Amino acid sequence: MYEELINKKNKLAVIGLGYVGLPIALEFAKKVSVIGFDINKERIALMQNNIDPSEELEASAFENCDIQFTNNLDVLKEATFFIVAVPTPVDQNNLPDLTPILKASETIGKVVKKGDYVVFESTVYPGCTEEDCVPVIEKISGLKAIEDFKIGYSPERINPGDKQHTLANIVKVVSGCDAESLDIIAKVYGLVVKAGVHKASSIKVAEAAKIIENTQRDLNIALMNELSIIFNKMNINTFEVLEAAGTKWNFLKFQPGLVGGHCIGVDPYYLTFKSNQLGYDAQVILAGRKINDGMAFHISEKISDHCKIYCKENKRPKVLVMGATFKENVSDIRNSKVADVINGLINQSIEVHITDPHANSDQLQHEYGFGLTSSLDTDYDAIVIAVPHNAYLQMTEKDIAGLTTTDALIADVKGILRGKIQERKYWSL
């Protein structure tokens, strides 16, 4: 398998070309022949013209790449090594939504052949690959895993907006269904991962390793958020406390904030779901999730309380929210908790305007029911700097004051303007 790939006698396919799949596909395409498969025709058309629909990669990333973008199953059948990189979200009840990965498994079942390899990268609970995905592939293909085709799992570690920790520079965890598959999968990923690979002892171990990476971060941020709530009641600035505590060599430097996106705010629910199936009610993990999911309400309540005190009786309060994506300097709006802040303000009869240098207004409208404001006013009763985009880091107090009333509150969620605001009321987590 390995020799055939590097000699371009066989092809590697990546199924799902989003934030995770496209960078993987392009990196491999510098070494082997690649088929980039996605069910979205519009996205395929953009990528065929060297445009990343996610706006993460420049056109130059497509150069010197042996890759064919398609949504055609007949083309996909030409591959012998398949990598699945589709999203794994949760539903409105925070339960795992396996629809994308099971649909991808159905696709694999229609094209997989004897001797082929299938490696999943989507974040799932331990056991999902072998217990949920493989049976779908076997049923549709009529083939038997291990005997007819090999299965592996290699969790994605793509960090949107991060130009330093890229695919090639992060150690890749790999696993296989047997010793032979583990060796081949490690070799294939070794083609593009300069940092090296770590061979997990089993697929379940690799799945578990991925899911606790984000669960650990979620819990640490939850602690910071709870501390922020406590310190706020004491009139202590949390970021100043963390700055002081951070002088100790072994203090972990996490910060409070909104926890959204398609990883940290989602993955822990996959683990607690599986835990519940096994008869154990995860307590610490869910406690952290409850705190982090409640921070949007905490922020909107702070703004609402300010407006009730300082806004004129006959005037409807007006608030500007700066930033709508799930994190800084990316266009990704999936599971953005800023939307919860905005909805919390709207529920308090507050007029809300939204601005963001990276987000797409139409996408926001489709996903959350609100778009971006075309022009800003000069009489906002509060400004919420919800996402620390680079465009906001250089803002001065004069810039802020020019948008607000004299009694306005500047709610600086991540503390990026700490020490800069003197003439307006200031608050941060």
C-alpha positions in Angstrom: 0.0 0.0 0.0 2.7 2.5 1.0 4.9 1.9 -2.0 2.0 2.1 -4.4 1.0 5.4 -2.9 4.4 7.1 -3.1 4.9 5.7 -6.6 1.5 7.2 -7.5 0.2 3.8 -8.7 -2.6 4.1 -6.1 -4.5 7.2 -4.9 -5.3 8.6 -1.4 -8.8 10.2 -0.9 -9.9 12.7 1.8 -13.6 12.7 2.4 -14.9 16.0 3.9 -12.9 19.1 2.9 -13.6 21.6 5.7 -11.2 23.1 8.2 -9.7 19.7 8.8 -9.9 17.8 5.5 -8.7 20.4 3.1 -5.3 21.1 4.8 -4.7 17.3 5.0 -5.6 16.7 1.4 -3.3 19.5 0.1 -0.4 18.4 2.3 -0.7 14.8 1.0 -1.1 16.1 -2.5 2.5 17.3 -2.4 3.6 13.7 -2.0 1.0 11.4 -3.5 -2.0 11.5 -5.9 -5.1 12.7 -4.0 -8.8 12.8 -4.5 -10.6 15.5 -2.5 -14.2 14.5 -2.0 -17.0 16.6 -0.6 -20.8 16.4 -1.1 -21.1 20.2 -1.4 -20.9 21.2 -5.1 -20.3 24.9 -4.4 -17.3 24.1 -2.2 -15.9 21.8 -4.8 -16.2 24.5 -7.4 -14.3 27.0 -5.2 -11.5 24.6 -4.5 -11.2 23.7 -8.2 -10.3 27.4 -8.5 -7.8 27.4 -5.7 -10.1 29.0 -3.2 -10.5 27.7 0.3 -14.2 28.1 1.3 -13.2 28.3 4.9 -10.8 31.2 4.2 -8.0 29.6 6.1 -5.6 28.8 3.2 -4.1 31.1 0.5 -4.3 30.3 -3.1 -0.6 29.4 -3.0 -1.5 26.4 -0.8 -3.0 24.7 -3.8 0.1 25.1 -5.9 2.2 22.0 -6.9 -0.5 19.7 -5.6 -1.5 16.5 -7.4 -5.2 16.7 -6.4 -8.6 16.2 -8.0 -11.6 17.8 -6.3 -14.9 16.0 -6.9 -18.3 14.9 -5.5 -18.4 12.0 -8.0 -18.4 8.5 -6.4 -17.0 6.9 -9.6 -13.9 9.1 -9.2 -13.7 8.3 -5.4 -13.6 4.6 -6.3 -10.1 5.1 -7.8 -8.6 5.6 -4.3 -7.3 2.8 -2.1 -6.5 4.8 1.1 -9.4 6.8 2.5 -9.3 9.5 5.2 -12.6 10.6 6.7 -12.6 14.2 8.1 -16.2 15.1 8.4 -17.7 17.1 11.3 -19.1 15.4 14.4 -21.5 18.0 16.1 -24.0 17.6 18.9 -27.7 18.2 18.5 -29.9 20.7 20.4 -29.9 18.4 23.4 -26.1 18.2 23.4 -26.2 14.6 22.2 -23.8 13.3 19.6 -25.0 13.8 16.1 -23.3 11.0 14.1 -25.2 11.7 10.9 -22.2 13.2 9.0 -19.8 10.4 10.0 -22.4 7.6 9.3 -23.2 9.1 5.9 -19.5 9.2 5.2 -19.3 5.5 6.3 -22.1 4.8 3.8 -20.0 6.5 1.1 -17.0 4.4 2.0 -19.2 1.3 1.8 -20.0 2.1 -1.8 -16.4 2.5 -2.9 -14.2 0.4 -0.7 -12.4 -2.6 -2.2 -10.4 -5.6 -0.9 -7.0 -4.4 0.3 -8.1 -0.8 0.9 -7.5 1.3 4.0 -10.0 3.5 5.8 -8.8 6.0 8.5 -11.2 8.2 10.5 -10.0 11.6 11.8 -13.4 12.9 13.1 -13.5 13.4 16.8 -15.7 10.6 18.4 -16.2 8.8 21.6 -14.1 5.6 22.2 -15.6 2.7 20.3 -17.4 4.8 17.6 -15.1 3.8 14.8 -15.3 0.1 15.4 -18.8 -0.1 16.8 -20.8 2.4 14.8 -18.9 3.2 11.5 -17.4 -0.2 10.6 -20.7 -2.1 10.6 -22.1 0.5 8.2 -19.2 0.0 5.8 -19.4 -3.8 6.1 -23.2 -3.9 5.5 -23.0 -1.8 2.3 -19.8 -3.2 0.9 -20.3 -6.8 1.7 -16.7 -6.9 2.9 -15.3 -7.8 6.3 -13.1 -5.4 8.3 -9.5 -6.6 9.0 -10.0 -9.5 6.6 -10.9 -7.6 3.5 -10.0 -4.0 4.3 -8.1 -2.3 7.1 -9.4 0.3 9.6 -7.5 3.0 11.5 -8.1 6.1 13.5 -5.9 9.2 13.6 -7.4 12.2 15.4 -7.3 15.6 13.8 -5.4 18.3 15.6 -6.1 21.2 13.3 -6.4 24.6 15.1 -8.2 27.2 12.9 -6.4 30.4 12.6 -3.1 29.0 14.0 -0.3 29.4 11.5 2.3 27.8 13.8 0.8 24.6 14.9 0.0 23.2 11.4 -0.5 19.6 10.3 3.2 19.0 9.6 4.4 20.5 12.9 2.1 18.6 15.3 2.9 15.0 16.4 0.2 12.8 14.8 -1.4 10.0 16.9 -2.1 7.0 14.7 -3.8 3.6 15.3 -4.8 0.6 13.4 -6.9 -2.6 13.6 -3.8 -4.8 13.7 0.0 -4.5 13.7 0.2 -4.5 9.9 -2.3 -1.6 9.5 -0.7 0.4 12.3 2.7 0.2 10.5 1.3 1.2 7.1 -0.9 4.0 8.5 2.1 5.4 10.5 4.2 5.3 7.3 1.6 7.1 5.2 1.1 9.9 7.8 4.9 10.1 8.2 5.0 11.4 4.6 3.5 14.7 5.7 4.0 15.0 9.4 7.5 16.3 10.1 7.0 16.2 13.9 6.6 12.5 13.8 3.8 10.0 14.7 2.8 8.4 18.0 1.5 4.8 17.6 -1.4 4.2 19.9 -2.0 0.7 21.1 -5.5 0.6 19.8 -8.2 2.5 18.0 -10.1 3.1 21.2 -7.0 4.6 22.9 -6.5 7.0 20.0 -10.2 8.0 20.1 -10.0 8.6 23.9 -6.7 10.5 23.6 -8.3 13.0 21.2 -11.5 13.5 23.2 -9.7 14.2 26.5 -7.4 16.8 24.9 -10.4 19.1 24.5 -12.1 17.9 27.7 -9.1 18.9 29.7 -9.1 22.4 28.1 -12.8 22.8 28.7 -12.5 22.0 32.4 -9.6 24.4 32.9 -11.4 27.2 31.2 -14.5 26.4 33.2 -12.4 26.9 36.4 -11.3 30.3 35.1 -14.9 31.2 34.3 -16.1 30.3 37.7 -13.2 32.2 39.3 -14.2 35.2 37.1 -17.8 35.1 38.5 -16.5 35.0 42.0 -13.9 37.7 41.6 -16.4 39.9 39.8 -18.5 39.9 43.0 -15.3 40.9 44.9 -14.6 43.8 42.4 -11.3 42.1 41.5 -10.1 42.0 37.9 -9.6 38.3 37.0 -6.9 38.9 34.4 -4.8 40.8 37.0 -5.2 37.9 39.3 -4.1 35.4 36.6 -1.2 37.6 35.7 0.0 37.5 39.3 -0.6 33.8 39.8 1.1 33.1 36.4 4.5 34.1 37.8 4.6 30.7 39.5 6.5 28.2 37.3 3.8 25.5 37.4 0.7 27.6 37.1 -1.4 26.7 34.1 -2.1 29.8 32.1 -5.8 29.5 31.0 -8.2 32.4 30.8 -11.9 32.9 31.2 -14.1 33.3 28.1 -16.8 32.1 25.8 -16.2 28.4 24.8 -17.7 27.7 21.4 -16.5 26.2 18.2 -16.7 22.6 16.9 -14.2 21.2 19.4 -13.9 22.3 23.0 -17.6 23.1 23.4 -18.7 19.8 21.7 -16.2 17.0 22.3 -16.8 16.6 26.1 -20.5 15.7 25.3 -19.3 12.8 23.3 -17.4 11.4 26.2 -20.2 12.0 28.7 -22.7 10.4 26.3 -20.6 7.2 26.1 -20.0 7.3 29.9 -23.8 7.5 30.5 -24.3 4.5 28.2 -21.9 2.5 30.4 -23.9 3.4 33.5 -21.6 6.2 34.9 -22.9 9.8 35.3 -19.9 12.0 34.5 -19.9 14.8 37.2 -16.8 16.9 36.8 -17.0 17.1 33.0 -20.7 18.1 33.0 -20.1 20.6 35.7 -17.5 22.3 33.6 -19.8 22.2 30.6 -22.6 23.8 32.6 -20.3 26.7 33.7 -19.0 27.3 30.2 -22.4 27.1 28.5 -23.7 29.6 31.1 -21.1 32.4 30.4 -23.1 33.9 27.5 -26.0 34.5 29.9 -23.6 35.9 32.5 -22.3 38.5 30.0 -25.7 39.5 28.7 -27.0 39.9 32.2 -24.1 42.2 33.1 -24.9 44.4 30.0 -28.6 44.3 30.8 -28.1 45.4 34.4 -26.0 48.3 33.3 -28.6 49.5 30.8 -31.3 49.3 33.4 -29.4 51.7 35.6 -27.8 54.1 33.1 -30.2 54.2 30.1 -32.9 56.9 29.8 -36.3 55.7 30.7 -37.9 56.4 27.4 -35.0 55.2 25.3 -34.6 51.6 24.1 -31.0 50.5 25.0 -28.7 50.0 22.1 -25.6 47.7 22.3 -22.8 47.0 19.8 -21.4 43.5 19.8 -17.9 43.3 18.2 -17.0 39.9 17.0 -19.3 37.0 16.1 -17.0 34.1 15.1 -16.2 31.3 17.6 -12.6 32.5 18.1 -10.3 35.3 17.0 -9.1 35.9 13.4 -11.2 33.1 11.8 -14.4 33.2 9.8 -15.8 30.0 11.4 -19.2 30.8 13.1 -20.0 27.2 14.1 -21.3 26.9 17.6 -20.3 30.5 18.3 -21.4 31.4 21.9 -21.5 35.1 20.9 -24.9 34.2 19.3 -26.1 33.3 22.8 -24.9 36.7 24.2 -26.8 38.5 21.4 -30.0 36.5 21.9 -29.7 37.1 25.6 -29.6 40.9 25.0 -32.4 40.7 22.5 -34.5 38.9 25.0 -34.0 41.9 27.3 -35.5 44.2 24.7 -32.1 45.6 23.8 -31.4 46.7 20.2 -28.3 44.9 19.1 -25.9 45.8 16.3 -23.2 43.3 15.3 -19.8 43.8 13.6 -17.0 41.4 12.6 -14.2 41.7 10.1 -14.1 38.0 9.4 -17.7 36.7 9.6 -20.0 36.4 6.7 -23.3 38.2 7.2 -25.4 35.9 5.1 -24.0 32.8 7.0 -24.8 34.5 10.3 -28.3 35.2 9.1 -28.8 31.7 8.0 -27.3 30.1 11.1 -28.5 32.4 13.9 -31.2 34.7 12.5 -29.1 38.0 12.5 -26.6 39.6 10.2 -23.9 42.2 10.5 -24.6 45.9 10.8 -23.7 47.9 7.7 -22.8 51.1 9.5 -22.1 51.9 13.1 -23.8 54.5 15.3 -22.3 56.9 17.8 -24.7 56.5 20.7 -24.3 52.9 21.9 -25.1 52.3 25.6 -22.7 49.5 25.8 -20.1 47.8 23.6 -19.3 44.1 23.9 -15.9 43.2 22.6 -16.8 39.5 22.3 -14.0 38.2 20.1 -10.3 39.5 20.3 -9.8 39.9 16.6 -6.5 41.5 15.7 -8.5 44.4 14.2 -9.7 45.2 17.7 -6.4 45.0 19.5 -5.2 48.4 18.3 -8.3 50.2 19.2 -7.8 53.3 21.4 -10.2 54.8 24.0 -10.9 57.6 21.5 -12.1 54.9 19.0 -14.4 53.4 21.6 -15.7 56.7 23.0 -16.6 57.9 19.5 -19.2 55.1 19.3 -20.8 55.5 22.7 -22.8 57.6 25.1 -20.9 59.1 28.1 -22.3 56.5 30.5 -21.6 53.5 28.3 -20.1 50.3 29.5 -17.3 48.6 27.7 -17.6 44.9 28.2 -14.2 43.5 27.2 -14.7 39.8 27.4 -11.1 38.8 27.0 -9.5 41.8 28.6 -7.7 43.0 25.5 -8.2 46.7 26.3 -7.4 46.4 30.0 -5.8 49.6 31.3 -6.9 51.6 28.1 -10.4 52.6 29.1 -10.6 55.5 31.6 -13.4 57.7 30.4 -16.1 55.0 30.1 -17.2 52.3 32.5 -15.1 49.1 32.0 -15.8 45.5 32.7 -14.1 42.2 31.7 -14.5 38.6 32.8 
